[in-house]
Amino acid sequence: MRAIGLDFEQRTLTEQEVTPPRAPQAGEVLLRIHEVGICATDRELSRFRFGLPPEGESFLTLGHEALAQVEVGDAQWAKGDWVAPMIRRSCSPACDHCLRGRRDLCQTGEYLERGINRAHGYLVPFTVDTSSELLAIPETLLDVAALAEPLSVVEKAVETALRAHPMQPRTAIVMGAGPVGILTALLLLLKGLEVNVVSLEPEDHPRVQLLKRAGAAYLRDRRPSRADLVFEAAGGAADLLDWLSPCGVLMLIGAGEEELSLPPLRMLVDNLTVAGTVNAGRSHFEQAIEDLGRIQRPLLAAMIERRGIGQWRESFTGSAVIPKIVHRLG
């Protein structure tokens, strides 16, 4: 059985033979992986900027945005059920947050993340997974199900921003037109906000056209007017506080190296909030699956480019016009 991942001894991104999965035990199922999306996290992993293999191993199977079908079920899942896995798994012994099911808020940092940190991912034909870590995917959403994981991260960020704002936000700015930036704009539009997107793509770029069809304004060369909410989804947060209206909330979703200047007087006088968020909890995954059925399907479909698994290397090393590359394994 072939898997795509990282060889930590040779420091290479590679495809290699791996042992087929063992038979599932109590509370586990065997999954057949059908599709896996590739994101910026995967590309960063492929450059060995972070990530670790499972303990005692030197290879990490990549892939964390998966659509799978149950091959061998249990009391909870039947053979043929369509599922998407949650990625982060509890630290052990579990901290208070992990005990409450909020592994995305783990206090110890000793969590596992499938395809990222100390646990194998899904760029492999079959794998065993824990039954309780799976969410049902309706057959009506199979064509866009690969967006469930990134949308879950967006759901958490938007929920956090709306909770932090003391009033009723009406306007938002999204920095970045990658998959997370576009999904953030689509979700905010679904919630009735006026949305401006700031990015570097030219006006005729397919990503920009998608955003305009959705109803977002696109500002490439113009400074945006101040907004109630600002979402940083491009990895560079410099000067974004200048884009906030009084009482505004800046959400950091992208992970960049630029330092953010926090002018304390203006933050106090204008009641500004800055928050960061990563990963997602079960409720965010569930909401993401629900919202995949509410966002206009042509917009979601336009985000996805499907490729055969034989094209995996160029997805990690090249660039893509379409926001989300999804590889078919089955």
Short mmCIF file of the C-alpha atoms (twelve columns), coordinates in Angstrom:
data_MODEL
# 
_entry.id   MODEL 
# 
loop_
_atom_site.group_PDB 
_atom_site.id 
_atom_site.type_symbol 
_atom_site.label_atom_id 
_atom_site.label_alt_id 
_atom_site.label_comp_id 
_atom_site.label_asym_id 
_atom_site.label_seq_id 
_atom_site.Cartn_x 
_atom_site.Cartn_y 
_atom_site.Cartn_z 
_atom_site.pdbx_PDB_model_num 
ATOM 1   C CA . MET A 1   0.000   0.000  0.000   1 
ATOM 2   C CA . ARG A 2   1.440   3.360  -1.045  1 
ATOM 3   C CA . ALA A 3   1.355   6.516  1.061   1 
ATOM 4   C CA . ILE A 4   2.473   10.092 0.367   1 
ATOM 5   C CA . GLY A 5   4.320   11.879 3.117   1 
ATOM 6   C CA . LEU A 6   7.543   13.023 4.722   1 
ATOM 7   C CA . ASP A 7   10.706  10.969 5.219   1 
ATOM 8   C CA . PHE A 8   12.322  12.659 8.222   1 
ATOM 9   C CA . GLU A 9   15.589  10.754 7.837   1 
ATOM 10  C CA . GLN A 10  16.128  11.813 4.227   1 
ATOM 11  C CA . ARG A 11  14.254  15.128 4.680   1 
ATOM 12  C CA . THR A 12  12.251  14.488 1.529   1 
ATOM 13  C CA . LEU A 13  8.639   14.567 0.417   1 
ATOM 14  C CA . THR A 14  8.070   11.143 -1.061  1 
ATOM 15  C CA . GLU A 15  5.732   8.266  -1.888  1 
ATOM 16  C CA . GLN A 16  6.600   4.987  -0.247  1 
ATOM 17  C CA . GLU A 17  5.267   1.558  0.613   1 
ATOM 18  C CA . VAL A 18  3.632   1.327  4.040   1 
ATOM 19  C CA . THR A 19  2.121   -1.514 6.016   1 
ATOM 20  C CA . PRO A 20  -1.620  -2.000 5.397   1 
ATOM 21  C CA . PRO A 21  -3.746  -1.017 8.387   1 
ATOM 22  C CA . ARG A 22  -4.476  -3.553 11.107  1 
ATOM 23  C CA . ALA A 23  -8.013  -4.732 11.764  1 
ATOM 24  C CA . PRO A 24  -10.073 -2.131 13.633  1 
ATOM 25  C CA . GLN A 25  -10.538 -2.662 17.355  1 
ATOM 26  C CA . ALA A 26  -13.481 -1.696 19.551  1 
ATOM 27  C CA . GLY A 27  -14.444 1.920  18.897  1 
ATOM 28  C CA . GLU A 28  -12.645 1.995  15.533  1 
ATOM 29  C CA . VAL A 29  -13.545 1.622  11.860  1 
ATOM 30  C CA . LEU A 30  -11.602 0.939  8.682   1 
ATOM 31  C CA . LEU A 31  -11.855 3.776  6.167   1 
ATOM 32  C CA . ARG A 32  -11.393 3.825  2.418   1 
ATOM 33  C CA . ILE A 33  -10.071 7.281  1.521   1 
ATOM 34  C CA . HIS A 34  -11.700 8.798  -1.568  1 
ATOM 35  C CA . GLU A 35  -10.455 12.391 -1.636  1 
ATOM 36  C CA . VAL A 36  -7.877  14.529 0.147   1 
ATOM 37  C CA . GLY A 37  -7.502  18.295 -0.166  1 
ATOM 38  C CA . ILE A 38  -4.116  20.010 -0.156  1 
ATOM 39  C CA . CYS A 39  -3.635  23.309 1.678   1 
ATOM 40  C CA . ALA A 40  -0.932  25.762 2.708   1 
ATOM 41  C CA . THR A 41  -0.295  23.724 5.872   1 
ATOM 42  C CA . ASP A 42  0.593   20.712 3.717   1 
ATOM 43  C CA . ARG A 43  2.975   22.798 1.634   1 
ATOM 44  C CA . GLU A 44  4.653   24.146 4.766   1 
ATOM 45  C CA . LEU A 45  4.957   20.606 6.083   1 
ATOM 46  C CA . SER A 46  6.566   19.498 2.820   1 
ATOM 47  C CA . ARG A 47  9.315   22.065 3.479   1 
ATOM 48  C CA . PHE A 48  9.844   20.606 6.985   1 
ATOM 49  C CA . ARG A 49  8.952   23.890 8.667   1 
ATOM 50  C CA . PHE A 50  7.004   21.983 11.315  1 
ATOM 51  C CA . GLY A 51  5.445   18.577 11.877  1 
ATOM 52  C CA . LEU A 52  6.625   15.332 13.440  1 
ATOM 53  C CA . PRO A 53  6.181   11.632 12.611  1 
ATOM 54  C CA . PRO A 54  4.528   9.224  15.058  1 
ATOM 55  C CA . GLU A 55  6.689   8.244  17.994  1 
ATOM 56  C CA . GLY A 56  9.299   5.663  17.004  1 
ATOM 57  C CA . GLU A 57  8.832   6.245  13.263  1 
ATOM 58  C CA . SER A 58  10.645  8.332  10.656  1 
ATOM 59  C CA . PHE A 59  7.802   8.700  8.114   1 
ATOM 60  C CA . LEU A 60  4.630   10.803 8.385   1 
ATOM 61  C CA . THR A 61  1.729   10.219 6.005   1 
ATOM 62  C CA . LEU A 62  0.369   13.630 5.032   1 
ATOM 63  C CA . GLY A 63  -3.189  14.791 4.276   1 
ATOM 64  C CA . HIS A 64  -5.785  16.085 6.739   1 
ATOM 65  C CA . GLU A 65  -8.701  17.307 4.583   1 
ATOM 66  C CA . ALA A 66  -10.294 13.950 3.837   1 
ATOM 67  C CA . LEU A 67  -13.508 12.453 2.514   1 
ATOM 68  C CA . ALA A 68  -13.768 8.764  3.301   1 
ATOM 69  C CA . GLN A 69  -16.168 5.858  3.210   1 
ATOM 70  C CA . VAL A 70  -16.500 3.274  5.965   1 
ATOM 71  C CA . GLU A 71  -15.120 -0.068 4.791   1 
ATOM 72  C CA . VAL A 72  -15.467 -1.996 8.057   1 
ATOM 73  C CA . GLY A 73  -17.966 -0.452 10.445  1 
ATOM 74  C CA . ASP A 74  -19.055 -0.821 14.055  1 
ATOM 75  C CA . ALA A 75  -22.119 -0.080 16.152  1 
ATOM 76  C CA . GLN A 76  -21.987 3.612  15.159  1 
ATOM 77  C CA . TRP A 77  -21.030 3.449  11.486  1 
ATOM 78  C CA . ALA A 78  -22.183 1.090  8.742   1 
ATOM 79  C CA . LYS A 79  -20.165 -0.039 5.744   1 
ATOM 80  C CA . GLY A 80  -20.611 2.548  2.999   1 
ATOM 81  C CA . ASP A 81  -21.255 5.546  5.262   1 
ATOM 82  C CA . TRP A 82  -19.588 8.745  4.045   1 
ATOM 83  C CA . VAL A 83  -17.543 10.538 6.691   1 
ATOM 84  C CA . ALA A 84  -15.018 13.333 7.267   1 
ATOM 85  C CA . PRO A 85  -12.517 13.036 10.131  1 
ATOM 86  C CA . MET A 86  -11.670 15.641 12.713  1 
ATOM 87  C CA . ILE A 87  -7.934  16.241 12.808  1 
ATOM 88  C CA . ARG A 88  -6.722  17.137 16.297  1 
ATOM 89  C CA . ARG A 89  -6.753  14.420 18.941  1 
ATOM 90  C CA . SER A 90  -6.557  14.741 22.714  1 
ATOM 91  C CA . CYS A 91  -3.355  15.072 24.683  1 
ATOM 92  C CA . SER A 92  -2.695  12.211 27.119  1 
ATOM 93  C CA . PRO A 93  -3.416  12.415 29.956  1 
ATOM 94  C CA . ALA A 94  -6.123  14.745 28.767  1 
ATOM 95  C CA . CYS A 95  -6.107  18.347 29.971  1 
ATOM 96  C CA . ASP A 96  -9.327  20.006 31.156  1 
ATOM 97  C CA . HIS A 97  -10.116 21.358 27.698  1 
ATOM 98  C CA . CYS A 98  -9.478  18.055 25.922  1 
ATOM 99  C CA . LEU A 99  -11.647 16.279 28.511  1 
ATOM 100 C CA . ARG A 100 -14.466 18.630 27.531  1 
ATOM 101 C CA . GLY A 101 -14.058 17.789 23.854  1 
ATOM 102 C CA . ARG A 102 -12.244 21.024 22.959  1 
ATOM 103 C CA . ARG A 103 -8.994  19.601 21.632  1 
ATOM 104 C CA . ASP A 104 -8.692  22.744 19.512  1 
ATOM 105 C CA . LEU A 105 -8.088  24.601 22.808  1 
ATOM 106 C CA . CYS A 106 -5.635  22.062 24.262  1 
ATOM 107 C CA . GLN A 107 -3.762  23.535 27.227  1 
ATOM 108 C CA . THR A 108 -0.648  21.326 27.073  1 
ATOM 109 C CA . GLY A 109 0.255   21.472 23.380  1 
ATOM 110 C CA . GLU A 110 0.785   17.688 23.496  1 
ATOM 111 C CA . TYR A 111 -2.141  16.908 21.184  1 
ATOM 112 C CA . LEU A 112 -1.841  14.762 18.056  1 
ATOM 113 C CA . GLU A 113 -2.920  15.977 14.615  1 
ATOM 114 C CA . ARG A 114 -3.467  13.480 11.850  1 
ATOM 115 C CA . GLY A 115 -1.300  14.285 8.876   1 
ATOM 116 C CA . ILE A 116 0.473   17.083 10.756  1 
ATOM 117 C CA . ASN A 117 1.846   16.203 14.158  1 
ATOM 118 C CA . ARG A 118 2.740   12.736 15.466  1 
ATOM 119 C CA . ALA A 119 -0.145  10.914 13.753  1 
ATOM 120 C CA . HIS A 120 -0.469  9.627  10.193  1 
ATOM 121 C CA . GLY A 121 -2.797  11.395 7.788   1 
ATOM 122 C CA . TYR A 122 -5.029  10.345 4.947   1 
ATOM 123 C CA . LEU A 123 -2.972  10.361 1.729   1 
ATOM 124 C CA . VAL A 124 -3.193  6.591  1.727   1 
ATOM 125 C CA . PRO A 125 -5.869  4.223  0.330   1 
ATOM 126 C CA . PHE A 126 -7.000  2.775  3.695   1 
ATOM 127 C CA . THR A 127 -6.631  3.738  7.342   1 
ATOM 128 C CA . VAL A 128 -8.118  2.907  10.727  1 
ATOM 129 C CA . ASP A 129 -9.743  5.739  12.660  1 
ATOM 130 C CA . THR A 130 -11.632 6.270  15.903  1 
ATOM 131 C CA . SER A 131 -15.398 6.156  15.428  1 
ATOM 132 C CA . SER A 132 -16.053 9.157  17.640  1 
ATOM 133 C CA . GLU A 133 -13.695 11.350 15.566  1 
ATOM 134 C CA . LEU A 134 -15.815 11.083 12.414  1 
ATOM 135 C CA . LEU A 135 -18.685 13.201 11.148  1 
ATOM 136 C CA . ALA A 136 -21.371 12.098 8.719   1 
ATOM 137 C CA . ILE A 137 -21.331 13.640 5.245   1 
ATOM 138 C CA . PRO A 138 -24.678 13.694 3.407   1 
ATOM 139 C CA . GLU A 139 -24.475 12.250 -0.094  1 
ATOM 140 C CA . THR A 140 -25.817 15.561 -1.417  1 
ATOM 141 C CA . LEU A 141 -22.562 17.228 -0.282  1 
ATOM 142 C CA . LEU A 142 -19.989 14.735 -1.551  1 
ATOM 143 C CA . ASP A 143 -18.802 17.046 -4.338  1 
ATOM 144 C CA . VAL A 144 -17.846 19.796 -1.846  1 
ATOM 145 C CA . ALA A 145 -17.090 17.724 1.269   1 
ATOM 146 C CA . ALA A 146 -13.332 18.309 0.943   1 
ATOM 147 C CA . LEU A 147 -14.036 21.894 2.058   1 
ATOM 148 C CA . ALA A 148 -15.484 20.785 5.414   1 
ATOM 149 C CA . GLU A 149 -12.182 20.927 7.319   1 
ATOM 150 C CA . PRO A 150 -11.051 24.391 6.150   1 
ATOM 151 C CA . LEU A 151 -14.577 25.742 6.577   1 
ATOM 152 C CA . SER A 152 -14.619 24.409 10.154  1 
ATOM 153 C CA . VAL A 153 -11.613 26.628 10.939  1 
ATOM 154 C CA . VAL A 154 -13.468 29.587 9.416   1 
ATOM 155 C CA . GLU A 155 -16.593 28.778 11.445  1 
ATOM 156 C CA . LYS A 156 -14.549 28.975 14.635  1 
ATOM 157 C CA . ALA A 157 -12.931 32.274 13.610  1 
ATOM 158 C CA . VAL A 158 -16.246 33.904 12.683  1 
ATOM 159 C CA . GLU A 159 -17.927 32.638 15.845  1 
ATOM 160 C CA . THR A 160 -15.072 34.055 17.931  1 
ATOM 161 C CA . ALA A 161 -15.222 37.431 16.172  1 
ATOM 162 C CA . LEU A 162 -18.984 37.780 16.558  1 
ATOM 163 C CA . ARG A 163 -18.753 36.870 20.235  1 
ATOM 164 C CA . ALA A 164 -15.933 39.375 20.829  1 
ATOM 165 C CA . HIS A 165 -17.652 42.328 19.148  1 
ATOM 166 C CA . PRO A 166 -19.783 44.214 21.714  1 
ATOM 167 C CA . MET A 167 -22.464 45.258 19.214  1 
ATOM 168 C CA . GLN A 168 -23.886 43.934 15.933  1 
ATOM 169 C CA . PRO A 169 -21.137 43.954 13.252  1 
ATOM 170 C CA . ARG A 170 -22.229 45.007 9.775   1 
ATOM 171 C CA . THR A 171 -18.998 45.243 7.787   1 
ATOM 172 C CA . ALA A 172 -15.966 42.988 7.367   1 
ATOM 173 C CA . ILE A 173 -12.630 42.929 5.576   1 
ATOM 174 C CA . VAL A 174 -10.910 39.687 4.625   1 
ATOM 175 C CA . MET A 175 -7.223  39.798 3.820   1 
ATOM 176 C CA . GLY A 176 -6.284  37.012 1.394   1 
ATOM 177 C CA . ALA A 177 -8.028  35.187 -1.451  1 
ATOM 178 C CA . GLY A 178 -6.781  31.693 -0.741  1 
ATOM 179 C CA . PRO A 179 -9.184  28.905 0.245   1 
ATOM 180 C CA . VAL A 180 -9.573  30.138 3.840   1 
ATOM 181 C CA . GLY A 181 -9.969  33.759 2.766   1 
ATOM 182 C CA . ILE A 182 -12.628 32.897 0.192   1 
ATOM 183 C CA . LEU A 183 -14.510 30.631 2.607   1 
ATOM 184 C CA . THR A 184 -14.395 33.390 5.224   1 
ATOM 185 C CA . ALA A 185 -15.904 35.849 2.759   1 
ATOM 186 C CA . LEU A 186 -18.611 33.365 1.710   1 
ATOM 187 C CA . LEU A 187 -19.576 32.632 5.320   1 
ATOM 188 C CA . LEU A 188 -19.701 36.318 6.267   1 
ATOM 189 C CA . LEU A 189 -21.868 37.056 3.228   1 
ATOM 190 C CA . LEU A 190 -24.149 34.185 4.252   1 
ATOM 191 C CA . LYS A 191 -24.523 35.891 7.633   1 
ATOM 192 C CA . GLY A 192 -25.536 39.161 5.977   1 
ATOM 193 C CA . LEU A 193 -22.367 41.235 6.390   1 
ATOM 194 C CA . GLU A 194 -20.953 43.614 3.806   1 
ATOM 195 C CA . VAL A 195 -17.599 42.101 2.808   1 
ATOM 196 C CA . ASN A 196 -14.473 43.559 1.198   1 
ATOM 197 C CA . VAL A 197 -11.601 41.250 0.221   1 
ATOM 198 C CA . VAL A 198 -8.044  42.570 -0.060  1 
ATOM 199 C CA . SER A 199 -5.489  40.468 -1.945  1 
ATOM 200 C CA . LEU A 200 -2.841  40.556 -4.697  1 
ATOM 201 C CA . GLU A 201 -4.638  38.801 -7.561  1 
ATOM 202 C CA . PRO A 202 -5.447  40.889 -10.670 1 
ATOM 203 C CA . GLU A 203 -9.057  41.856 -11.277 1 
ATOM 204 C CA . ASP A 204 -9.550  39.207 -13.988 1 
ATOM 205 C CA . HIS A 205 -8.263  36.334 -11.833 1 
ATOM 206 C CA . PRO A 206 -10.740 33.435 -11.381 1 
ATOM 207 C CA . ARG A 207 -10.598 33.821 -7.606  1 
ATOM 208 C CA . VAL A 208 -11.550 37.475 -7.848  1 
ATOM 209 C CA . GLN A 209 -14.363 36.672 -10.265 1 
ATOM 210 C CA . LEU A 210 -15.674 34.066 -7.834  1 
ATOM 211 C CA . LEU A 211 -15.698 36.604 -5.001  1 
ATOM 212 C CA . LYS A 212 -17.497 39.175 -7.116  1 
ATOM 213 C CA . ARG A 213 -20.150 36.626 -8.149  1 
ATOM 214 C CA . ALA A 214 -20.668 35.920 -4.454  1 
ATOM 215 C CA . GLY A 215 -21.287 39.617 -3.745  1 
ATOM 216 C CA . ALA A 216 -17.985 40.613 -2.137  1 
ATOM 217 C CA . ALA A 217 -16.132 43.767 -3.158  1 
ATOM 218 C CA . TYR A 218 -12.496 43.286 -4.204  1 
ATOM 219 C CA . LEU A 219 -9.835  45.851 -3.338  1 
ATOM 220 C CA . ARG A 220 -6.427  45.199 -4.786  1 
ATOM 221 C CA . ASP A 221 -4.925  48.652 -5.111  1 
ATOM 222 C CA . ARG A 222 -7.228  50.622 -2.828  1 
ATOM 223 C CA . ARG A 223 -7.088  51.004 0.935   1 
ATOM 224 C CA . PRO A 224 -10.317 49.692 2.472   1 
ATOM 225 C CA . SER A 225 -12.585 51.791 4.606   1 
ATOM 226 C CA . ARG A 226 -12.591 50.790 8.249   1 
ATOM 227 C CA . ALA A 227 -14.754 47.804 9.158   1 
ATOM 228 C CA . ASP A 228 -16.219 46.170 12.250  1 
ATOM 229 C CA . LEU A 229 -14.403 42.877 11.662  1 
ATOM 230 C CA . VAL A 230 -11.072 42.176 9.975   1 
ATOM 231 C CA . PHE A 231 -9.922  38.632 9.189   1 
ATOM 232 C CA . GLU A 232 -6.264  38.069 8.385   1 
ATOM 233 C CA . ALA A 233 -6.096  34.953 6.191   1 
ATOM 234 C CA . ALA A 234 -2.928  35.601 4.201   1 
ATOM 235 C CA . GLY A 235 -0.128  35.316 6.749   1 
ATOM 236 C CA . GLY A 236 0.773   39.003 7.064   1 
ATOM 237 C CA . ALA A 237 -0.819  41.178 9.729   1 
ATOM 238 C CA . ALA A 238 1.061   44.483 9.535   1 
ATOM 239 C CA . ASP A 239 -1.054  47.638 9.906   1 
ATOM 240 C CA . LEU A 240 -4.349  45.739 10.002  1 
ATOM 241 C CA . LEU A 241 -5.416  47.551 13.183  1 
ATOM 242 C CA . ASP A 242 -5.704  50.666 11.022  1 
ATOM 243 C CA . TRP A 243 -8.538  48.921 9.177   1 
ATOM 244 C CA . LEU A 244 -10.685 48.524 12.308  1 
ATOM 245 C CA . SER A 245 -13.595 50.734 13.280  1 
ATOM 246 C CA . PRO A 246 -14.102 51.522 16.989  1 
ATOM 247 C CA . CYS A 247 -15.124 48.369 18.869  1 
ATOM 248 C CA . GLY A 248 -13.663 46.348 15.995  1 
ATOM 249 C CA . VAL A 249 -12.248 42.833 16.146  1 
ATOM 250 C CA . LEU A 250 -9.145  41.626 14.316  1 
ATOM 251 C CA . MET A 251 -9.045  37.840 13.835  1 
ATOM 252 C CA . LEU A 252 -5.748  36.179 12.940  1 
ATOM 253 C CA . ILE A 253 -6.286  32.975 10.958  1 
ATOM 254 C CA . GLY A 254 -3.188  33.029 8.752   1 
ATOM 255 C CA . ALA A 255 0.173   32.280 10.344  1 
ATOM 256 C CA . GLY A 256 2.817   34.772 9.273   1 
ATOM 257 C CA . GLU A 257 6.129   35.948 10.629  1 
ATOM 258 C CA . GLU A 258 5.385   39.683 10.525  1 
ATOM 259 C CA . GLU A 259 5.075   41.336 13.905  1 
ATOM 260 C CA . LEU A 260 1.847   43.126 14.696  1 
ATOM 261 C CA . SER A 261 2.082   46.527 16.331  1 
ATOM 262 C CA . LEU A 262 -0.519  46.991 19.061  1 
ATOM 263 C CA . PRO A 263 -0.897  50.694 19.958  1 
ATOM 264 C CA . PRO A 264 -2.236  50.452 23.506  1 
ATOM 265 C CA . LEU A 265 -3.864  53.894 23.647  1 
ATOM 266 C CA . ARG A 266 -5.954  53.351 20.529  1 
ATOM 267 C CA . MET A 267 -6.887  49.831 21.633  1 
ATOM 268 C CA . LEU A 268 -8.148  51.228 24.918  1 
ATOM 269 C CA . VAL A 269 -9.928  54.284 23.543  1 
ATOM 270 C CA . ASP A 270 -11.547 52.408 20.628  1 
ATOM 271 C CA . ASN A 271 -12.279 49.164 22.516  1 
ATOM 272 C CA . LEU A 272 -10.398 47.037 19.984  1 
ATOM 273 C CA . THR A 273 -9.966  43.263 20.223  1 
ATOM 274 C CA . VAL A 274 -7.272  41.095 18.639  1 
ATOM 275 C CA . ALA A 275 -7.642  37.315 18.731  1 
ATOM 276 C CA . GLY A 276 -6.013  34.320 17.101  1 
ATOM 277 C CA . THR A 277 -7.600  30.980 16.309  1 
ATOM 278 C CA . VAL A 278 -6.529  27.634 14.894  1 
ATOM 279 C CA . ASN A 279 -8.101  24.228 14.293  1 
ATOM 280 C CA . ALA A 280 -11.756 23.628 15.187  1 
ATOM 281 C CA . GLY A 281 -14.031 21.830 17.613  1 
ATOM 282 C CA . ARG A 282 -16.783 19.343 16.838  1 
ATOM 283 C CA . SER A 283 -19.486 22.014 16.805  1 
ATOM 284 C CA . HIS A 284 -17.513 23.958 14.201  1 
ATOM 285 C CA . PHE A 285 -17.172 20.872 11.981  1 
ATOM 286 C CA . GLU A 286 -20.889 20.201 12.309  1 
ATOM 287 C CA . GLN A 287 -21.712 23.813 11.461  1 
ATOM 288 C CA . ALA A 288 -19.338 23.680 8.491   1 
ATOM 289 C CA . ILE A 289 -21.115 20.639 7.067   1 
ATOM 290 C CA . GLU A 290 -24.464 22.387 7.546   1 
ATOM 291 C CA . ASP A 291 -23.233 25.586 5.890   1 
ATOM 292 C CA . LEU A 292 -21.798 23.684 2.908   1 
ATOM 293 C CA . GLY A 293 -25.431 22.998 2.117   1 
ATOM 294 C CA . ARG A 294 -26.386 26.665 2.514   1 
ATOM 295 C CA . ILE A 295 -23.655 28.449 0.557   1 
ATOM 296 C CA . GLN A 296 -24.378 28.660 -3.149  1 
ATOM 297 C CA . ARG A 297 -23.158 25.374 -4.633  1 
ATOM 298 C CA . PRO A 298 -21.712 26.864 -7.861  1 
ATOM 299 C CA . LEU A 299 -19.437 29.088 -5.754  1 
ATOM 300 C CA . LEU A 300 -18.138 26.147 -3.731  1 
ATOM 301 C CA . ALA A 301 -17.711 24.000 -6.831  1 
ATOM 302 C CA . ALA A 302 -15.702 26.770 -8.482  1 
ATOM 303 C CA . MET A 303 -13.229 26.596 -5.591  1 
ATOM 304 C CA . ILE A 304 -12.223 22.990 -6.307  1 
ATOM 305 C CA . GLU A 305 -9.865  21.486 -8.869  1 
ATOM 306 C CA . ARG A 306 -9.736  17.676 -8.782  1 
ATOM 307 C CA . ARG A 307 -6.591  15.823 -9.765  1 
ATOM 308 C CA . GLY A 308 -5.554  12.206 -9.925  1 
ATOM 309 C CA . ILE A 309 -3.277  10.993 -7.164  1 
ATOM 310 C CA . GLY A 310 -0.445  10.682 -9.692  1 
ATOM 311 C CA . GLN A 311 -0.224  14.485 -9.788  1 
ATOM 312 C CA . TRP A 312 0.433   14.818 -6.066  1 
ATOM 313 C CA . ARG A 313 3.926   16.266 -6.285  1 
ATOM 314 C CA . GLU A 314 2.982   19.341 -8.307  1 
ATOM 315 C CA . SER A 315 0.215   20.100 -5.800  1 
ATOM 316 C CA . PHE A 316 2.810   20.418 -3.041  1 
ATOM 317 C CA . THR A 317 5.455   22.267 -5.018  1 
ATOM 318 C CA . GLY A 318 3.573   24.271 -7.660  1 
ATOM 319 C CA . SER A 319 0.982   27.015 -7.635  1 
ATOM 320 C CA . ALA A 320 -2.705  26.696 -8.493  1 
ATOM 321 C CA . VAL A 321 -5.172  29.137 -10.003 1 
ATOM 322 C CA . ILE A 322 -8.175  27.337 -8.492  1 
ATOM 323 C CA . PRO A 323 -8.114  27.757 -4.688  1 
ATOM 324 C CA . LYS A 324 -8.483  24.156 -3.507  1 
ATOM 325 C CA . ILE A 325 -6.647  21.183 -5.017  1 
ATOM 326 C CA . VAL A 326 -8.368  17.896 -4.197  1 
ATOM 327 C CA . HIS A 327 -6.784  14.537 -5.036  1 
ATOM 328 C CA . ARG A 328 -8.864  11.488 -5.873  1 
ATOM 329 C CA . LEU A 329 -7.563  8.278  -4.316  1 
ATOM 330 C CA . GLY A 330 -10.447 6.033  -5.258  1 
# 
